[in-house]
Amino acid sequence: MNKTPPESLIRTWVWMMAESNNPELVERGRQNLINAFGSMKKAIEHIESQVQKQS
């Protein structure tokens, strides 16, 4: 896996998927996460691990 993107960028991609009403933005956010982590499962695992660290 390449270097992990900054948290702010990951948050932007998640926002694009969750809050955007534009299907192109939703897909772009999804693709960016997959490209960065290799799969959505790995992206979710990374995000969850970051949340646990902050707790």
Secondary structure, DSSP 8 states (H G I E B T S, - for coil): ------HHHHHHHHHHHHH---HHHHHHHHHHHHHHHSSHHHHHHHHHHHHHHH-
